[in-house]
Amino acid sequence: MSKDIRQTIESDVQSHPILVYMKGEKEMPQCGFSNAVVQVLTQLNVPFETRNVLADENLRQAIKDYSNWPTIPQVYVGGQFIGGCDIVVEMYQKGELEPLVSQALGGGGDEAA
């Protein structure tokens, strides 16, 4: 991976409390796994950014190398790699994702209450 693309990924991950590297855009996911992650984050009603790996083959491979994770989507919360679709969905179902996301966004309040 080039130094430039590594710096771009690091900057992106650190600049956005919730970031998803996915196939497609949040408004139009282009695979079921990416769609599932978007749906989970939408259910939590939190702001998040996405990067479309289909638009840049170099980014698609680089993010896999960066995280040492072979699949897309990849979810970063608070600058940390959380995992892919299965992990995010499982964390959501267990109630573990919401507090993590809330902390990354600098809150502690529960808007759903």
mmCIF file of the C-alpha atoms, coordinates in Angstrom:
data_MODEL
# 
_entry.id   MODEL 
# 
loop_
_atom_site.group_PDB 
_atom_site.id 
_atom_site.type_symbol 
_atom_site.label_atom_id 
_atom_site.label_alt_id 
_atom_site.label_comp_id 
_atom_site.label_asym_id 
_atom_site.label_entity_id 
_atom_site.label_seq_id 
_atom_site.pdbx_PDB_ins_code 
_atom_site.Cartn_x 
_atom_site.Cartn_y 
_atom_site.Cartn_z 
_atom_site.occupancy 
_atom_site.B_iso_or_equiv 
_atom_site.pdbx_formal_charge 
_atom_site.auth_seq_id 
_atom_site.auth_comp_id 
_atom_site.auth_asym_id 
_atom_site.auth_atom_id 
_atom_site.pdbx_PDB_model_num 
ATOM 1   C CA . MET A 1 1   ? 0.000   0.000   0.000  1.00 0.00 ? 1   MET A CA 1 
ATOM 2   C CA . SER A 1 2   ? 1.303   3.418   -0.897 1.00 0.00 ? 2   SER A CA 1 
ATOM 3   C CA . LYS A 1 3   ? 2.180   5.894   1.843  1.00 0.00 ? 3   LYS A CA 1 
ATOM 4   C CA . ASP A 1 4   ? -0.369  8.374   0.423  1.00 0.00 ? 4   ASP A CA 1 
ATOM 5   C CA . ILE A 1 5   ? -3.304  5.973   0.556  1.00 0.00 ? 5   ILE A CA 1 
ATOM 6   C CA . ARG A 1 6   ? -2.295  4.826   4.057  1.00 0.00 ? 6   ARG A CA 1 
ATOM 7   C CA . GLN A 1 7   ? -2.245  8.469   5.219  1.00 0.00 ? 7   GLN A CA 1 
ATOM 8   C CA . THR A 1 8   ? -5.633  9.051   3.581  1.00 0.00 ? 8   THR A CA 1 
ATOM 9   C CA . ILE A 1 9   ? -7.148  6.058   5.387  1.00 0.00 ? 9   ILE A CA 1 
ATOM 10  C CA . GLU A 1 10  ? -5.605  7.037   8.732  1.00 0.00 ? 10  GLU A CA 1 
ATOM 11  C CA . SER A 1 11  ? -6.847  10.605  8.365  1.00 0.00 ? 11  SER A CA 1 
ATOM 12  C CA . ASP A 1 12  ? -10.336 9.424   7.394  1.00 0.00 ? 12  ASP A CA 1 
ATOM 13  C CA . VAL A 1 13  ? -10.570 6.958   10.274 1.00 0.00 ? 13  VAL A CA 1 
ATOM 14  C CA . GLN A 1 14  ? -9.437  9.576   12.804 1.00 0.00 ? 14  GLN A CA 1 
ATOM 15  C CA . SER A 1 15  ? -11.598 12.378  11.371 1.00 0.00 ? 15  SER A CA 1 
ATOM 16  C CA . HIS A 1 16  ? -14.954 10.581  11.477 1.00 0.00 ? 16  HIS A CA 1 
ATOM 17  C CA . PRO A 1 17  ? -16.438 9.132   14.669 1.00 0.00 ? 17  PRO A CA 1 
ATOM 18  C CA . ILE A 1 18  ? -18.245 6.469   12.625 1.00 0.00 ? 18  ILE A CA 1 
ATOM 19  C CA . LEU A 1 19  ? -16.876 5.434   9.237  1.00 0.00 ? 19  LEU A CA 1 
ATOM 20  C CA . VAL A 1 20  ? -17.862 2.545   6.994  1.00 0.00 ? 20  VAL A CA 1 
ATOM 21  C CA . TYR A 1 21  ? -15.800 1.311   4.078  1.00 0.00 ? 21  TYR A CA 1 
ATOM 22  C CA . MET A 1 22  ? -18.441 -0.353  1.957  1.00 0.00 ? 22  MET A CA 1 
ATOM 23  C CA . LYS A 1 23  ? -19.596 -1.347  -1.487 1.00 0.00 ? 23  LYS A CA 1 
ATOM 24  C CA . GLY A 1 24  ? -21.723 1.546   -2.696 1.00 0.00 ? 24  GLY A CA 1 
ATOM 25  C CA . GLU A 1 25  ? -22.923 4.625   -0.855 1.00 0.00 ? 25  GLU A CA 1 
ATOM 26  C CA . LYS A 1 26  ? -25.054 4.829   2.271  1.00 0.00 ? 26  LYS A CA 1 
ATOM 27  C CA . GLU A 1 27  ? -27.964 5.994   0.084  1.00 0.00 ? 27  GLU A CA 1 
ATOM 28  C CA . MET A 1 28  ? -27.435 3.047   -2.278 1.00 0.00 ? 28  MET A CA 1 
ATOM 29  C CA . PRO A 1 29  ? -25.482 0.104   -0.863 1.00 0.00 ? 29  PRO A CA 1 
ATOM 30  C CA . GLN A 1 30  ? -24.367 -2.309  -3.559 1.00 0.00 ? 30  GLN A CA 1 
ATOM 31  C CA . CYS A 1 31  ? -24.183 -5.507  -1.535 1.00 0.00 ? 31  CYS A CA 1 
ATOM 32  C CA . GLY A 1 32  ? -26.334 -7.071  1.151  1.00 0.00 ? 32  GLY A CA 1 
ATOM 33  C CA . PHE A 1 33  ? -23.633 -6.939  3.826  1.00 0.00 ? 33  PHE A CA 1 
ATOM 34  C CA . SER A 1 34  ? -23.019 -3.226  3.275  1.00 0.00 ? 34  SER A CA 1 
ATOM 35  C CA . ASN A 1 35  ? -26.773 -2.659  3.326  1.00 0.00 ? 35  ASN A CA 1 
ATOM 36  C CA . ALA A 1 36  ? -27.101 -4.508  6.644  1.00 0.00 ? 36  ALA A CA 1 
ATOM 37  C CA . VAL A 1 37  ? -24.461 -2.265  8.263  1.00 0.00 ? 37  VAL A CA 1 
ATOM 38  C CA . VAL A 1 38  ? -26.169 0.861   6.914  1.00 0.00 ? 38  VAL A CA 1 
ATOM 39  C CA . GLN A 1 39  ? -29.506 -0.374  8.300  1.00 0.00 ? 39  GLN A CA 1 
ATOM 40  C CA . VAL A 1 40  ? -28.016 -0.996  11.762 1.00 0.00 ? 40  VAL A CA 1 
ATOM 41  C CA . LEU A 1 41  ? -26.474 2.484   11.916 1.00 0.00 ? 41  LEU A CA 1 
ATOM 42  C CA . THR A 1 42  ? -29.684 4.018   10.576 1.00 0.00 ? 42  THR A CA 1 
ATOM 43  C CA . GLN A 1 43  ? -31.650 2.210   13.315 1.00 0.00 ? 43  GLN A CA 1 
ATOM 44  C CA . LEU A 1 44  ? -29.311 3.766   15.880 1.00 0.00 ? 44  LEU A CA 1 
ATOM 45  C CA . ASN A 1 45  ? -30.102 7.154   14.327 1.00 0.00 ? 45  ASN A CA 1 
ATOM 46  C CA . VAL A 1 46  ? -26.472 8.272   14.349 1.00 0.00 ? 46  VAL A CA 1 
ATOM 47  C CA . PRO A 1 47  ? -24.483 10.241  11.793 1.00 0.00 ? 47  PRO A CA 1 
ATOM 48  C CA . PHE A 1 48  ? -21.892 8.225   9.899  1.00 0.00 ? 48  PHE A CA 1 
ATOM 49  C CA . GLU A 1 49  ? -19.661 8.575   6.882  1.00 0.00 ? 49  GLU A CA 1 
ATOM 50  C CA . THR A 1 50  ? -19.039 6.032   4.169  1.00 0.00 ? 50  THR A CA 1 
ATOM 51  C CA . ARG A 1 51  ? -16.378 5.381   1.571  1.00 0.00 ? 51  ARG A CA 1 
ATOM 52  C CA . ASN A 1 52  ? -17.256 3.477   -1.584 1.00 0.00 ? 52  ASN A CA 1 
ATOM 53  C CA . VAL A 1 53  ? -14.503 0.941   -2.230 1.00 0.00 ? 53  VAL A CA 1 
ATOM 54  C CA . LEU A 1 54  ? -16.009 0.115   -5.627 1.00 0.00 ? 54  LEU A CA 1 
ATOM 55  C CA . ALA A 1 55  ? -15.019 3.587   -6.835 1.00 0.00 ? 55  ALA A CA 1 
ATOM 56  C CA . ASP A 1 56  ? -11.317 2.963   -6.209 1.00 0.00 ? 56  ASP A CA 1 
ATOM 57  C CA . GLU A 1 57  ? -9.707  -0.467  -6.583 1.00 0.00 ? 57  GLU A CA 1 
ATOM 58  C CA . ASN A 1 58  ? -6.577  0.755   -4.773 1.00 0.00 ? 58  ASN A CA 1 
ATOM 59  C CA . LEU A 1 59  ? -8.667  1.792   -1.762 1.00 0.00 ? 59  LEU A CA 1 
ATOM 60  C CA . ARG A 1 60  ? -10.541 -1.497  -1.851 1.00 0.00 ? 60  ARG A CA 1 
ATOM 61  C CA . GLN A 1 61  ? -7.316  -3.475  -1.434 1.00 0.00 ? 61  GLN A CA 1 
ATOM 62  C CA . ALA A 1 62  ? -5.618  -0.936  0.829  1.00 0.00 ? 62  ALA A CA 1 
ATOM 63  C CA . ILE A 1 63  ? -8.376  -0.961  3.461  1.00 0.00 ? 63  ILE A CA 1 
ATOM 64  C CA . LYS A 1 64  ? -8.132  -4.751  3.655  1.00 0.00 ? 64  LYS A CA 1 
ATOM 65  C CA . ASP A 1 65  ? -4.379  -4.475  4.173  1.00 0.00 ? 65  ASP A CA 1 
ATOM 66  C CA . TYR A 1 66  ? -4.762  -1.617  6.666  1.00 0.00 ? 66  TYR A CA 1 
ATOM 67  C CA . SER A 1 67  ? -7.169  -3.522  8.919  1.00 0.00 ? 67  SER A CA 1 
ATOM 68  C CA . ASN A 1 68  ? -5.803  -6.983  8.170  1.00 0.00 ? 68  ASN A CA 1 
ATOM 69  C CA . TRP A 1 69  ? -9.416  -7.964  7.493  1.00 0.00 ? 69  TRP A CA 1 
ATOM 70  C CA . PRO A 1 70  ? -10.286 -9.658  4.193  1.00 0.00 ? 70  PRO A CA 1 
ATOM 71  C CA . THR A 1 71  ? -13.861 -8.520  3.618  1.00 0.00 ? 71  THR A CA 1 
ATOM 72  C CA . ILE A 1 72  ? -15.945 -5.411  3.019  1.00 0.00 ? 72  ILE A CA 1 
ATOM 73  C CA . PRO A 1 73  ? -17.752 -3.675  4.700  1.00 0.00 ? 73  PRO A CA 1 
ATOM 74  C CA . GLN A 1 74  ? -15.433 -2.526  7.447  1.00 0.00 ? 74  GLN A CA 1 
ATOM 75  C CA . VAL A 1 75  ? -16.695 -0.384  10.308 1.00 0.00 ? 75  VAL A CA 1 
ATOM 76  C CA . TYR A 1 76  ? -14.582 2.031   12.337 1.00 0.00 ? 76  TYR A CA 1 
ATOM 77  C CA . VAL A 1 77  ? -15.940 3.623   15.508 1.00 0.00 ? 77  VAL A CA 1 
ATOM 78  C CA . GLY A 1 78  ? -13.943 6.173   17.457 1.00 0.00 ? 78  GLY A CA 1 
ATOM 79  C CA . GLY A 1 79  ? -10.910 5.542   15.278 1.00 0.00 ? 79  GLY A CA 1 
ATOM 80  C CA . GLN A 1 80  ? -10.911 1.801   16.018 1.00 0.00 ? 80  GLN A CA 1 
ATOM 81  C CA . PHE A 1 81  ? -11.711 -1.039  13.647 1.00 0.00 ? 81  PHE A CA 1 
ATOM 82  C CA . ILE A 1 82  ? -14.817 -2.821  14.949 1.00 0.00 ? 82  ILE A CA 1 
ATOM 83  C CA . GLY A 1 83  ? -15.314 -5.471  12.291 1.00 0.00 ? 83  GLY A CA 1 
ATOM 84  C CA . GLY A 1 84  ? -17.491 -6.403  9.377  1.00 0.00 ? 84  GLY A CA 1 
ATOM 85  C CA . CYS A 1 85  ? -21.174 -6.997  8.926  1.00 0.00 ? 85  CYS A CA 1 
ATOM 86  C CA . ASP A 1 86  ? -21.571 -10.065 11.144 1.00 0.00 ? 86  ASP A CA 1 
ATOM 87  C CA . ILE A 1 87  ? -19.738 -8.503  14.072 1.00 0.00 ? 87  ILE A CA 1 
ATOM 88  C CA . VAL A 1 88  ? -21.609 -5.193  13.806 1.00 0.00 ? 88  VAL A CA 1 
ATOM 89  C CA . VAL A 1 89  ? -25.000 -6.915  13.579 1.00 0.00 ? 89  VAL A CA 1 
ATOM 90  C CA . GLU A 1 90  ? -24.164 -9.168  16.531 1.00 0.00 ? 90  GLU A CA 1 
ATOM 91  C CA . MET A 1 91  ? -22.972 -6.217  18.630 1.00 0.00 ? 91  MET A CA 1 
ATOM 92  C CA . TYR A 1 92  ? -26.184 -4.348  17.752 1.00 0.00 ? 92  TYR A CA 1 
ATOM 93  C CA . GLN A 1 93  ? -28.380 -7.306  18.724 1.00 0.00 ? 93  GLN A CA 1 
ATOM 94  C CA . LYS A 1 94  ? -26.551 -7.705  22.049 1.00 0.00 ? 94  LYS A CA 1 
ATOM 95  C CA . GLY A 1 95  ? -26.856 -3.983  22.824 1.00 0.00 ? 95  GLY A CA 1 
ATOM 96  C CA . GLU A 1 96  ? -23.084 -3.507  22.691 1.00 0.00 ? 96  GLU A CA 1 
ATOM 97  C CA . LEU A 1 97  ? -22.905 -1.233  19.648 1.00 0.00 ? 97  LEU A CA 1 
ATOM 98  C CA . GLU A 1 98  ? -25.064 1.665   20.828 1.00 0.00 ? 98  GLU A CA 1 
ATOM 99  C CA . PRO A 1 99  ? -22.920 2.643   23.862 1.00 0.00 ? 99  PRO A CA 1 
ATOM 100 C CA . LEU A 1 100 ? -19.760 2.380   21.769 1.00 0.00 ? 100 LEU A CA 1 
ATOM 101 C CA . VAL A 1 101 ? -21.227 4.614   19.072 1.00 0.00 ? 101 VAL A CA 1 
ATOM 102 C CA . SER A 1 102 ? -22.559 7.076   21.641 1.00 0.00 ? 102 SER A CA 1 
ATOM 103 C CA . GLN A 1 103 ? -19.133 7.343   23.265 1.00 0.00 ? 103 GLN A CA 1 
ATOM 104 C CA . ALA A 1 104 ? -17.470 7.904   19.882 1.00 0.00 ? 104 ALA A CA 1 
ATOM 105 C CA . LEU A 1 105 ? -19.900 10.727  19.182 1.00 0.00 ? 105 LEU A CA 1 
ATOM 106 C CA . GLY A 1 106 ? -19.004 12.339  22.507 1.00 0.00 ? 106 GLY A CA 1 
ATOM 107 C CA . GLY A 1 107 ? -22.348 11.659  24.105 1.00 0.00 ? 107 GLY A CA 1 
ATOM 108 C CA . GLY A 1 108 ? -23.695 9.493   26.769 1.00 0.00 ? 108 GLY A CA 1 
ATOM 109 C CA . GLY A 1 109 ? -27.318 10.420  26.414 1.00 0.00 ? 109 GLY A CA 1 
ATOM 110 C CA . ASP A 1 110 ? -29.844 7.912   25.225 1.00 0.00 ? 110 ASP A CA 1 
ATOM 111 C CA . GLU A 1 111 ? -32.039 9.577   22.631 1.00 0.00 ? 111 GLU A CA 1 
ATOM 112 C CA . ALA A 1 112 ? -34.331 6.541   22.479 1.00 0.00 ? 112 ALA A CA 1 
ATOM 113 C CA . ALA A 1 113 ? -35.399 6.897   26.120 1.00 0.00 ? 113 ALA A CA 1 
# 
